[in-house]
Amino acid sequence: MTVDVSARRRREVIGALRRGTVPESGLDLLAVGLDRFAAALDDELDTVTAGGAVFKAVRGEYGAGKTFFTRHLAERALRRGFAAAEVQISETQTPLHRLETVYRRITESMRTASIPPSAFRAILDSWLFTLESDALDADPALESAGDVAIAAAVDRLLEQRLTHVSTRTPVFAQGLRGYRSAITASDGALADGLAAWMGGQPQVAASVKRSAGIRGELDHFGAMAFLQGLLTVLRDAGHPGLVLVLDEVETLQRVRGDVRDKAFNALRQLIDEVDAGRFPGMYLLITGTPAFFDGPSGVHRLAPLAQRLATDFGTDAKFDSPRAIQVRLPGFNRASLVALGVKVRDLYADGTAQSARIRQRVDDGYIGDLADAVTGSLGGRVGIAPRVFLKKIVADVLDRVDQFDDFDPRRDYALTVTAGELTEVERNASAAAVHSPVRAADIELDLP
């Protein structure tokens, strides 16, 4: 198979796999088993493009590919002009019940197809440029009327565009006005301060806020209004919407009870706001383990939230609806793990002069053998093997075959998996494989 991909894109994907992480981009090159979701995801992105909003939850065990799924969706959206942001929920760094912190992480991680994080400031500048372009398109005579006339026309258009924002979040609109004034006056320090304030950054100088007639700090409810303003700016800047991923929400199960309840209520509130149409242009996606969705410490602690996320998974997984509010990732089996390994081998081989040798020495049979070896070292749990498997195949096998003419992985490589390179879940599985604990069903009882 010949993969038509740039050298840079190939290098970024292979580099991430070598480090044992999910690539930020190029995930379409590695997608295995996600075709069944494609049509539903495209339909949902169409809904957001048309001014609607979508909420979706993705469930899967560790290693099932939740992060891969979310980044694959984000990449799909970026190609359609969307902006995307990924926020890792954390008790200490990004508590879900404090949406002002979540909003700040959104602006810090936001990216577009052409601008890496943080794209927030670039989007503000694009918004201003679009205002001026639209003003000139509406009245071509302005080009010869001078800067003062152009500025006045842009100000009028700005007020028209901000009518919607001012209704919902007047403070955000004030910040936008102040930012434009600072840019027009070439006051870089003031523009930086106002951009930071609109991005949710704390400790912005009081003098900066006073310049725009702003007082106070951003709080939980203000953050929701700022998010509405951000979506309006994105659309006016030419982006149809924002894909927002709240990752690792299952960590909420481990926080103090009262904090967890506040976080669940904040999530319920967000879902209701999306359903009510208050966030036009947003695709909100959360990820979690089955225990988070079904367990006693998860969403069932808040009945209204559990009702909103309820999805029937009683049928065979092959009949799961990709349109459901909650979808499950079945995880990897041996066949899909080997198929992924073959994709990575081909992607690697197409980028090197040693392509023929790589394909010959790392053939499909060897990839299957390596998949079995990695899975065996993790207690036979195929579902948690992909990260380790891909890291081993790239760093330990493909790199060596590429660099050393006489390296034969079947002869010269013996798989080793050390505790230091494993996550906690992987270490537990590895320990179980080593110690081979006795199962209750294996104990013979001498019963009368």
N, C-alpha and C positions, 0 to 999 in steps of 0.2 A: 504494500500500500504506500503511495506517495502522498505525503501531507503537504498541502499548499499553505505554508505558513512562513512568516518572516523570521529571520534569524533572531531578532530581538525577542519576539514573542515566544519562540521555542526556548530560548535561553532563560527567560523569566519562569516559564512553567517548569522546566527541568531543574532549575536552581531551587525553586520552592520544594519540589519533591525530594531533592537531595537533602534539604534541611528538615524534612519531615513535616512540612506545613502545607496547607491548602493554598494553591496559587491565587493571587488576587484577580488574575485575568487569564484568558485562554482556556477556560474550563470546557468550552465546547469541544476542544480537542480530546478531552478525557471522559466525556459524559458516557456513562453506561447505565442503561435502564431508566433514563429520564424521558424517553420519547413519549411515554404514556401521559405525561403532564403537559407536553408542549402546547397542545391546542387550547387547553383550559387556561394556562398562563397567558397565552397571547390574547385570548378573549378578555381576561381580567385587565391586562394592560390596555386593551382597547377601551374598556369601560373608564379607566382612569384618564386616558387621553381625551375622552369625550367630556371630561369634567366631573366624573363620578369618583368614588373612593372604594377601596377594597380592603378587607381584613382577611388574613389567612393564618392558620397555625400549622406548623409542621412538627410531627412527632417521630421519634426514632431513638433507638438505643444508641449508646456510645459506638461510634464507628459506622453508623448507618448512612452517614453522608449528609447530615443536616447543614453543616457549614458549606459543603460543596453545593447543595441544592440552593441555598440562599444566594451564594455568589454567582451561581449559574443564572438564576433569575435576574440578579442585578446586572450582570453582563448583557443579558438579553434586552433588558430595559435601556441600558446605556446606548446600545446600538440604535434604539428608537428615539434617542434624544433626551431621555430622562436623566435626572440626577439620582444618585444613590448614596445612602449612608448606612453604616453598620455600627450598632452600639452594643457593646458587651455589658450586660447587666451585672452589677457587682454591689454587694452590701456596703462596701466602704467607698468605692470610687464613683459608681453610678447607681445609686439606689433608685428603684423604679418609682417609689412614692414621692420622690422629689423631681418632678418633671422639669424644673429649671436646670438641673444637672443633666438630665437626658437631652434636653434641647441643646445645651452647650456641646455635648458629645456629637449631636447631629451635625452642627455647623463645623465642628472640628474634623469630622470624618467624611463630610460630603464631597463627592467627586462627580465629574462628568466624563464623557468619553474622551475628552481632550485635556482635562485638567485634573491632576491628582489631588488628594486631600491636602489642605482644605481649599475647596473651590468657592467657599462662601464669599470672600472678597471679590473674586473674579466675577461671580454671578451678580453682585451688586453693581460692579462697573459695567457689565454687559447690559444690565437693566437700564442704566443711565444712557448708554450708547443707543439702545433701542428707542428710548424716549426721543432722543434728538433725531434719529433717523426717521421715526414716525412723524415727528413734527415737520420735518423738511419734505417728506413725501406728501403730507396733507396740504402744504403750501410751498411749492417750488420757488416762489418769488422770495422766500426768506433768504435764500443763498446769497442774494445780492443786497439784502437789507441791513447787513451788519450784525455783529455779535450781540448787541443789546436786544435787537428784535428777535434774534434766534433764542436768546436766553428767556425772553418773556414768553415766547410761544411754547418753549419747553416747560416753563413753570406752569402755564395753563394746562398743558397736557398732563403734567405730573399731578396736578390737583384732581383732574378727572380720573386718572388711574388710581389715585389714593382714596377716592371716595369710598370704594368697597373696603379697603384696608382700614380707613379711619372709623368706619362704622363698627368694626369688630375689635380693632386694636389701635386706638388713636395714638398711643405712646410709640408704637412701632412706626406709624406714619410720620410722627414728629422726628424720629431718628432718621428716616429716609430723607426728609426735607433738609435736616441739618447736614446730613452726609453730602447731599448734592451741593449745598451752599459751600461746604468746605472744599469740595473738589473744584467748584467754579472759582473759588478764591485762592486755589493752589495752596491751601493750608493742610499740608500732609499730616501733621501731628494731630490736628482735630479730626480729620477724616479717619485716621487710624483708630482714634479713641472711640468715635461713634460706631465704626464698623465692629470693634470689639464689643461694645455695649449691645448692639443689635444681634451679635453672635452669642450673647448670653454670658460673656466673660465677666467674672466678678472684679471688684476693686478698680473700676474705671473712675478716673478722677472726677470729682464733683464739678470742676470747672468745665469739663467736656460736656457733662449732662446739662449744666446750666445754659451752655451756648445754644442748645436745641430746645430749651424749656422743659427739660426732663427732670423728674425728681424720683427718689426712691430706688429700690432694688427689684430685680426680677424675681417673682415668686412662682409657686406651682401653677396658679391659675393664669398668671401673666405669660408663662411659658406656652400654654396652650394657645393663647392669643397670638404670641409671636410666631408659633408654628403656622397658624393661618396666614399671617402676613408673609412669611417666607414662601409659602406655596403660591401666593399671588405674585410675588416678585419672580419666582421661577417661571411661571407661565408667561408673564410679560417679557421675560428675557429669552423666550423661545423654547423653554423646556416644558414638555407636556405634563410633567409630574415628578414626584419623588418616590422612590422605593426606599422605605425605611425598615431595616431589619433590627429587631430586638433579639439578640442572641443570648443563649444560656440563661433564659429566664428560670430554668429549673433550679438555679442557685437560690431562688427565693425559699425553697424548702428548708434551707439550712440557717435561715436568719431567725432572729427573735420573733416570737409569736405576734406581738403587736405591730412590729415593722412589716412582717409578712402580710398581715391583714390589710395594712395601709397600701402595700404594693399591689395586692390583688384588687383592691378597690380602685386604684389608679388605672390598672389595666382594664377593668370593667368600664371605667369612665371613658377611656380612650376608644374602646370598641363601640360604645354607645354614640360617641361623637362622630365616629366614622359612619356608623349606620344612619345617623341623623343628617348626614351630608354637610357637616361643618368643616370637613377637611377635603374639599374638592381638589383632586389631583394627587392624592396620597394613596400608596399601596403599602399597607402596614402588615408586616410579616413577623411572627414570633416563632421561636423554636423551643422544644422541650422534650424531655424523655417521657415515656409512657407513665412513669411514676408521678411525674408532675401533673399530667392530665387526669390520672385515675386514682392516685394514692391519697391517703388521708391527710398528708401534709401539703398537698398540691391545691389545685384550683377548687376542689370540692369543699375547702374551708369557707368559700364564699359561694353560696348557692346560685345567686344571679350570674356570676361569672361562669360557673360550671354549666349552667343552662345555655349560655350563649355559645359555649365551645362544644356542646354535646354533639357527638357524631357516632353513628352505629357502625362498629367494626366487628359485628357478629358474623358477617359473611366471609367467604374466602377472599383473601387480599386481592386476588385478580379482578374482583368485582368492585373494588373501592372506586368511588367517584372522585376524579381529580378536581371536580367543581365544588366539593364539600368545603365547609369552612375549616375543617381540620383534615389533613391528609397524613397518611403514615408512610414512612419509608421502610420497606421490608429489610433493608440491609443487604450485605453481600453474601452470596453463596460461592462455592468453589468456581463454578462456571463464570460468574460475573467477575470474580477476582482475577481469574486467568485472562479474561477478555480485556480487563483494565491493564493488566501487565503487558499484553500484546500491543495495546494502543501506545503505551509509554515506550516500549521497545522500538516501535516503528517511528514514533516522533523523534526519539533520540537518534536513531540510525539515519534518518533523512537529513540530519544536520551535521553529519561527519563524513570524512573521506573513507572511513572504515566501515561503511554501511554493509557491504557484503559479509565481512568477517563477523560483525555484530549479529546479523540475522542468522548466520550459520551456527555460531557458538551459543547464542542465546535464542534458541528456537522455541517454538510453542511448547514442546515437550519439557524443556528445561524450566520454562516459566511455570508450568504446572507443578513440577517437582519443587521449585522454590516456594511456590504458594503453599504447598502441603507442609514444607518444613517450617515456614514462618507460622502457619496456623497451628501446627503441632506444638511449637514452642510457647504458644499462648493458650494452651489447654484445649486445642481443637475448636476454639471460638472464632470462626471465620469472620463474624461480624465486626470484631475489633482489630482484625489483621491488616486492613488496607494501608494505614499510615506506615506501619513498620515495614510491610511488604514493599511498598513503593520506594521507601528510603533505601532499603537493602538492594533492590534491583538497580537503582540508579547509582548510588554511592559505592556499593561494594562489588557490583557485577559489571554494569555497562561502562562505568568510568574506567575500570581496569581493562576490559576487553578493548576499549577504544585506545588506551595509552600503551598497552604492552602487547606486542605481536604474539608472544608465546603464552599468554594467559588463557587458560581453558577453565571456565568456572566449574565444570564437572570434576576436573582433576585437582585444581589449585585452590578452590574456595570451599570452606566449611562454614556453614551458617553459625554465627554466634550472636546471641542477644543478651546484652548486659542490662542490669537493673537501672543503671544511670541514664540509658537512652529511652526508657519507657515512662509513660504516664502512670498515674496511680492505678487506673483501671487495668492497664496493660500489665503492670507489675503484679497485681493480684491474680490475674489470669495465668501469668508465667509461674508464679509461686504454686498455684494449684496444680499446674502441669508437672512441676518438679516433685511436689510432695504427694501427689495422687491420693488425696484423702478418700477414706472408705465411705461409700454411700450407705444410707440406712438399708437400702434394698439388698446390699451385698452381705449383710450380717446374718449368719445362720443362727436361728434361735431353737433351742431344744425344748419344744413345747409338748406337753402330754397329749 
